[in-house]
Amino acid sequence: MGYSQESLAERLRIERSTVGRWERAETDPVPWIRPKVALALEITLDHLNELLKDVERVQDQPDDHLDYTLNNPAKVDLVAVAYLRQRVQAVADGYDSNPSALLLANAGQCHGQVSYLRQHTPKNRVRNELWTVESESAILMGQLVWDASQRRDHATALAFYDQAIAAAHERRDMLTEGQAELRKCYVALYGSRDPREGLVRALRAAHIARDISDALTGLALLHAGEAYAMEGDRKNCEKMLASAEAAFTNIKEGDAAGEQFSPTQFGRLAGSCYLFLGDPARAQRYLEETASSLHTWRKSRAIVLGNLSLARLRQGQIDGATTSLNEAIDILEETRGGGGLNVAFAAGLELQPWREQASVCEVHDRLMGLMTTA
């Protein structure tokens, strides 16, 4: 039907990881949601139930095989590689609903095991598959480290992304290389606050992805637009936004990076761009529409709500600003997303002139609670 995991999850108002578990046959859709699934897939409920009866339950693979492989790395096989890849994906699926600090140990163990086996296997085919898993786990590690550090530990994150690029080169995997370059763009834009470096990384990612994935190309162009916005260049920013929108329109079923695309991404980034460009009214329109439809990707939703708070605040809408910020804090208390925390604290600082108001005082108390548990 042309859905990505994200877009189907948004339509059903569930977590993306739930759709992933359905696809891997780890769980079935619960009865109350099956009518919605059938409607989305344009089939009858009876047809859906018949299809689900034919699904064989996938049993977890025992750790014994992996333990044997780690003790005898020269005998690593594709079964062990597949198991490791599944473990990496399981950690990635938990990213949006869990604090990154809680995922790091498991992710680090998986990444270390993958690297160790890749260094010791003499088999070309198995080693090639391990290069692929290593590039994926390195990107995940960079993402988790940076998020857990509240976007402060740039050096470690960049080292993991460079490792992912090196592994991708071994497989001539341009898609993963482009994804890692885009992650490096995020560090430049939101970490070191260097829009020039961020623009270079974003355009490089777009160039790499140009003939591979419209989804990844569009994402890279969105962040190129944000880099221009951070420099106050409205003309080039809007040019990049238009190019990104065109790329998203061209996304086809089976796009190599389709799972990374969500219809809400354009609004998220456009809202951020117009905040940087000093147009909070236009930013508010994008961000309100995005917040109303973004029900998955909770860490991203916290960022949107934080930016919406800033957009409202800069127009003197104090009550609306505190309402959005409280919604963001509700999410951050559970997920500890680094990007959301940074935006929330920035909004809290801008609320200082109204700190005597009860609603603002309450927000500041909640932000102080986030700081003390960080």
C-alpha positions as CSV (number, residue, x, y, z in Angstrom):
1,M,0.0,0.0,0.0
2,G,3.1,2.3,-0.1
3,Y,3.3,2.7,3.7
4,S,6.6,2.9,5.5
5,Q,6.7,1.6,9.1
6,E,6.5,5.2,10.3
7,S,3.6,6.3,8.1
8,L,1.5,3.2,9.0
9,A,2.3,3.7,12.7
10,E,1.2,7.4,12.5
11,R,-2.1,6.5,10.8
12,L,-2.8,3.8,13.4
13,R,-1.4,6.1,16.2
14,I,0.9,3.4,17.6
15,E,4.7,3.1,17.9
16,R,6.8,2.3,14.9
17,S,8.5,-0.5,16.8
18,T,5.1,-2.2,17.1
19,V,4.7,-2.4,13.3
20,G,8.3,-3.8,13.2
21,R,7.3,-6.5,15.6
22,W,4.3,-7.4,13.4
23,E,6.5,-7.6,10.3
24,R,9.0,-9.9,12.1
25,A,6.1,-12.1,13.3
26,E,7.1,-11.5,16.9
27,T,3.5,-10.3,17.8
28,D,0.1,-10.1,16.2
29,P,-2.0,-6.9,16.0
30,V,-4.3,-7.0,19.1
31,P,-8.0,-7.4,18.4
32,W,-9.0,-3.8,19.1
33,I,-6.7,-2.4,16.4
34,R,-7.3,-5.0,13.7
35,P,-10.3,-3.1,12.2
36,K,-8.0,0.0,11.8
37,V,-5.3,-2.2,10.2
38,A,-7.8,-3.7,7.8
39,L,-9.1,-0.3,6.8
40,A,-5.5,1.0,6.2
41,L,-4.7,-2.0,4.0
42,E,-8.0,-1.8,2.2
43,I,-9.0,-5.4,3.0
44,T,-11.8,-6.8,5.1
45,L,-11.4,-7.7,8.7
46,D,-12.1,-11.4,7.9
47,H,-9.4,-11.3,5.2
48,L,-6.9,-9.8,7.7
49,N,-7.6,-12.5,10.3
50,E,-7.1,-15.2,7.7
51,L,-3.8,-13.7,6.7
52,L,-2.7,-13.6,10.3
53,K,-3.6,-17.3,10.8
54,D,-1.0,-18.2,8.2
55,V,1.9,-16.5,10.0
56,E,4.2,-18.8,11.7
57,R,5.5,-17.5,15.1
58,V,9.2,-16.7,15.0
59,Q,11.0,-18.1,18.1
60,D,13.9,-16.3,19.6
61,Q,17.2,-17.8,18.6
62,P,19.2,-19.1,21.6
63,D,22.3,-17.3,22.7
64,D,24.2,-20.6,22.7
65,H,25.1,-20.3,19.0
66,L,26.5,-16.8,19.5
67,D,28.4,-17.8,22.6
68,Y,30.0,-20.7,20.7
69,T,30.9,-18.3,17.8
70,L,32.5,-15.7,20.1
71,N,34.6,-18.5,21.5
72,N,35.4,-19.8,18.0
73,P,35.4,-16.6,15.9
74,A,36.9,-18.4,12.8
75,K,33.7,-20.4,12.6
76,V,31.3,-17.5,12.5
77,D,28.5,-18.1,10.1
78,L,25.6,-16.2,8.6
79,V,23.2,-17.4,11.3
80,A,25.3,-15.7,14.0
81,V,25.5,-12.5,11.9
82,A,21.7,-12.5,11.4
83,Y,21.2,-12.9,15.2
84,L,23.6,-10.0,15.9
85,R,21.8,-7.8,13.4
86,Q,18.5,-8.6,15.0
87,R,19.9,-7.6,18.4
88,V,21.1,-4.3,16.9
89,Q,17.7,-3.6,15.4
90,A,16.0,-4.5,18.7
91,V,18.0,-1.8,20.5
92,A,17.3,0.7,17.7
93,D,13.6,0.0,18.0
94,G,13.7,1.0,21.6
95,Y,15.4,4.3,20.9
96,D,12.4,6.5,20.7
97,S,10.7,5.3,23.9
98,N,13.7,4.8,26.2
99,P,16.5,7.0,27.6
100,S,19.5,6.4,25.4
101,A,21.7,5.9,28.5
102,L,19.7,2.8,29.3
103,L,20.4,1.4,25.8
104,L,24.1,2.1,25.6
105,A,25.4,-1.0,27.4
106,N,23.4,-3.5,25.2
107,A,24.3,-1.5,22.0
108,G,27.9,-1.3,23.0
109,Q,28.1,-5.1,23.6
110,C,26.5,-5.8,20.2
111,H,28.9,-3.4,18.5
112,G,31.9,-4.9,20.1
113,Q,30.9,-8.4,19.3
114,V,30.3,-7.5,15.6
115,S,33.7,-5.7,15.3
116,Y,35.5,-8.6,17.1
117,L,34.0,-11.3,14.8
118,R,34.6,-9.2,11.7
119,Q,38.3,-8.9,12.6
120,H,38.7,-12.7,13.0
121,T,36.6,-14.3,10.3
122,P,38.5,-15.6,7.2
123,K,35.3,-16.0,5.2
124,N,34.7,-13.3,2.6
125,R,30.9,-13.6,2.4
126,V,30.4,-13.6,6.2
127,R,32.9,-10.8,6.7
128,N,31.0,-8.7,4.1
129,E,27.8,-9.2,6.1
130,L,29.6,-8.2,9.3
131,W,30.9,-5.0,7.6
132,T,27.2,-4.2,7.0
133,V,26.1,-4.8,10.5
134,E,29.1,-3.0,11.9
135,S,28.2,0.2,9.9
136,E,24.6,0.0,11.2
137,S,25.7,-0.6,14.8
138,A,28.3,2.2,14.6
139,I,25.6,4.7,13.5
140,L,23.4,3.5,16.4
141,M,26.2,3.9,18.9
142,G,26.9,7.5,17.7
143,Q,23.3,8.3,18.0
144,L,23.0,6.9,21.5
145,V,26.2,8.4,22.8
146,W,25.3,11.9,21.5
147,D,21.7,11.7,22.8
148,A,22.7,10.4,26.2
149,S,25.3,13.2,26.6
150,Q,22.5,15.8,25.8
151,R,24.3,16.5,22.5
152,R,27.6,17.4,24.2
153,D,29.9,14.5,23.4
154,H,30.6,15.4,19.8
155,A,34.0,13.7,19.5
156,T,32.8,10.2,20.4
157,A,29.7,10.4,18.2
158,L,31.7,11.6,15.2
159,A,34.2,8.8,15.8
160,F,31.4,6.2,15.5
161,Y,30.0,7.9,12.4
162,D,33.5,7.8,10.8
163,Q,33.7,4.1,11.7
164,A,30.3,3.6,10.0
165,I,31.6,5.3,6.9
166,A,34.8,3.2,6.8
167,A,32.7,0.0,7.1
168,A,30.3,1.2,4.4
169,H,33.2,1.8,2.1
170,E,34.3,-1.8,2.5
171,R,30.8,-2.9,1.2
172,R,30.5,0.0,-1.3
173,D,27.3,0.8,0.6
174,M,26.6,4.4,-0.4
175,L,23.3,4.5,1.4
176,T,24.8,3.9,4.8
177,E,27.6,6.3,4.0
178,G,25.0,8.9,3.2
179,Q,23.2,8.2,6.5
180,A,26.4,8.6,8.5
181,E,27.2,11.9,6.7
182,L,23.8,13.2,7.6
183,R,24.3,12.2,11.2
184,K,27.6,14.2,11.2
185,C,25.5,17.1,9.8
186,Y,23.3,16.9,12.9
187,V,26.3,17.2,15.2
188,A,27.5,20.3,13.3
189,L,24.1,22.0,13.3
190,Y,22.8,21.1,16.8
191,G,26.0,20.4,18.6
192,S,28.8,22.7,17.6
193,R,26.3,25.2,16.0
194,D,28.4,25.4,12.9
195,P,25.9,25.9,10.0
196,R,28.7,26.1,7.4
197,E,30.0,22.6,8.4
198,G,26.4,21.4,8.6
199,L,25.6,22.6,5.1
200,V,28.7,20.8,3.7
201,R,27.7,17.6,5.4
202,A,24.0,17.9,4.4
203,L,24.8,18.6,0.7
204,R,27.4,15.7,0.7
205,A,24.7,13.4,2.0
206,A,22.2,14.6,-0.6
207,H,24.8,14.0,-3.3
208,I,25.6,10.5,-2.2
209,A,21.9,9.6,-1.9
210,R,20.8,11.3,-5.1
211,D,20.5,8.2,-7.2
212,I,19.8,5.8,-4.3
213,S,17.0,7.1,-2.2
214,D,14.6,10.0,-2.6
215,A,13.8,9.7,1.1
216,L,17.4,10.2,2.3
217,T,18.0,12.9,-0.4
218,G,14.9,14.9,0.9
219,L,16.1,14.6,4.5
220,A,19.5,15.8,3.7
221,L,18.1,18.8,1.7
222,L,15.8,19.7,4.6
223,H,18.9,20.0,6.9
224,A,20.7,22.0,4.2
225,G,17.7,24.4,4.4
226,E,18.1,24.5,8.1
227,A,21.8,25.4,7.8
228,Y,20.9,28.3,5.5
229,A,18.2,29.4,8.0
230,M,20.7,29.4,10.8
231,E,22.7,31.9,8.7
232,G,19.7,34.0,8.0
233,D,19.7,33.2,4.3
234,R,15.9,32.9,3.6
235,K,16.2,32.6,-0.2
236,N,18.5,29.6,-0.2
237,C,16.6,28.1,2.8
238,E,13.3,28.1,1.0
239,K,15.0,26.8,-2.2
240,M,16.3,23.8,-0.2
241,L,12.9,23.3,1.4
242,A,11.2,23.2,-2.0
243,S,13.8,20.7,-3.3
244,A,13.3,18.5,-0.3
245,E,9.5,18.6,-0.8
246,A,10.0,17.6,-4.5
247,A,12.3,14.7,-3.4
248,F,9.7,13.4,-0.9
249,T,7.0,13.6,-3.6
250,N,9.1,11.2,-5.7
251,I,9.5,8.5,-3.0
252,K,8.5,5.1,-4.4
253,E,7.6,1.9,-2.7
254,G,10.8,0.1,-1.7
255,D,12.9,3.2,-1.3
256,A,16.1,2.1,0.3
257,A,15.7,4.6,3.2
258,G,11.9,4.6,3.2
259,E,11.7,3.6,6.9
260,Q,13.4,6.8,7.9
261,F,10.8,8.9,6.2
262,S,7.7,10.3,7.9
263,P,5.2,12.8,6.4
264,T,5.7,15.0,9.5
265,Q,9.4,15.6,8.8
266,F,8.9,18.5,6.4
267,G,6.8,20.4,8.9
268,R,9.2,19.7,11.7
269,L,12.2,21.2,9.8
270,A,10.3,24.0,8.1
271,G,9.1,25.1,11.5
272,S,12.6,25.1,12.8
273,C,13.8,27.0,9.8
274,Y,11.3,29.8,10.2
275,L,12.2,30.1,13.9
276,F,15.8,30.7,12.9
277,L,14.7,33.2,10.2
278,G,12.8,35.3,12.8
279,D,9.3,34.4,11.5
280,P,7.6,32.8,14.5
281,A,4.1,33.1,13.1
282,R,4.9,31.0,10.0
283,A,6.9,28.6,12.2
284,Q,3.9,28.2,14.5
285,R,1.6,27.2,11.6
286,Y,4.0,24.4,10.5
287,L,4.7,23.3,14.1
288,E,1.1,23.2,15.2
289,E,0.1,21.0,12.2
290,T,3.1,18.7,12.8
291,A,2.4,18.4,16.6
292,S,-1.2,17.5,15.9
293,S,-0.3,14.6,13.6
294,L,3.0,13.4,15.1
295,H,2.0,10.6,17.4
296,T,5.1,8.3,17.0
297,W,8.7,9.3,17.3
298,R,8.3,10.7,20.8
299,K,11.7,12.2,21.0
300,S,11.0,14.2,17.8
301,R,7.6,15.2,19.1
302,A,9.3,16.7,22.2
303,I,11.5,18.8,19.9
304,V,8.5,20.0,17.9
305,L,6.6,20.9,21.1
306,G,9.6,22.8,22.4
307,N,10.0,24.7,19.2
308,L,6.2,25.4,19.2
309,S,6.6,26.8,22.7
310,L,9.4,29.2,21.4
311,A,7.2,30.2,18.4
312,R,4.3,31.1,20.6
313,L,6.4,32.8,23.2
314,R,8.0,35.1,20.6
315,Q,4.6,36.3,19.7
316,G,3.6,37.0,23.3
317,Q,1.4,33.9,23.7
318,I,2.6,33.0,27.2
319,D,-0.2,30.5,28.0
320,G,0.1,28.7,24.8
321,A,3.9,28.6,25.2
322,T,3.7,27.0,28.7
323,T,1.1,24.5,27.5
324,S,3.4,23.3,24.7
325,L,6.4,23.2,27.0
326,N,4.5,21.2,29.6
327,E,3.6,18.6,26.9
328,A,7.2,18.4,25.9
329,I,8.3,17.9,29.5
330,D,5.8,15.1,29.8
331,I,7.7,13.2,27.1
332,L,11.1,14.2,28.3
333,E,10.5,12.9,31.8
334,E,10.3,9.4,30.2
335,T,12.6,9.6,27.2
336,R,15.4,12.0,28.2
337,G,15.9,12.9,24.5
338,G,18.9,15.2,24.2
339,G,17.5,17.4,21.5
340,G,14.2,17.9,23.3
341,L,16.0,18.7,26.5
342,N,18.1,21.4,24.8
343,V,15.0,23.0,23.2
344,A,13.0,22.8,26.4
345,F,15.7,24.5,28.4
346,A,16.1,27.2,25.7
347,A,12.3,27.9,26.0
348,G,12.6,28.0,29.7
349,L,15.3,30.7,29.6
350,E,13.1,32.8,27.2
351,L,10.3,32.5,29.7
352,Q,12.3,34.2,32.5
353,P,10.7,37.6,32.2
354,W,7.4,36.1,33.1
355,R,8.7,33.9,35.9
356,E,6.3,35.5,38.4
357,Q,3.3,34.0,36.6
358,A,2.1,30.7,38.2
359,S,2.1,28.8,34.9
360,V,5.7,29.8,34.2
361,C,6.8,29.1,37.7
362,E,5.4,25.6,37.4
363,V,7.3,25.0,34.1
364,H,10.5,26.2,35.7
365,D,10.0,23.8,38.6
366,R,9.5,20.9,36.1
367,L,12.6,21.9,34.1
368,M,14.6,22.1,37.3
369,G,13.5,18.5,38.0
370,L,14.7,17.5,34.6
371,M,18.1,19.1,35.3
372,T,18.6,17.4,38.6
373,T,17.9,13.9,37.1
374,A,20.0,14.5,34.0
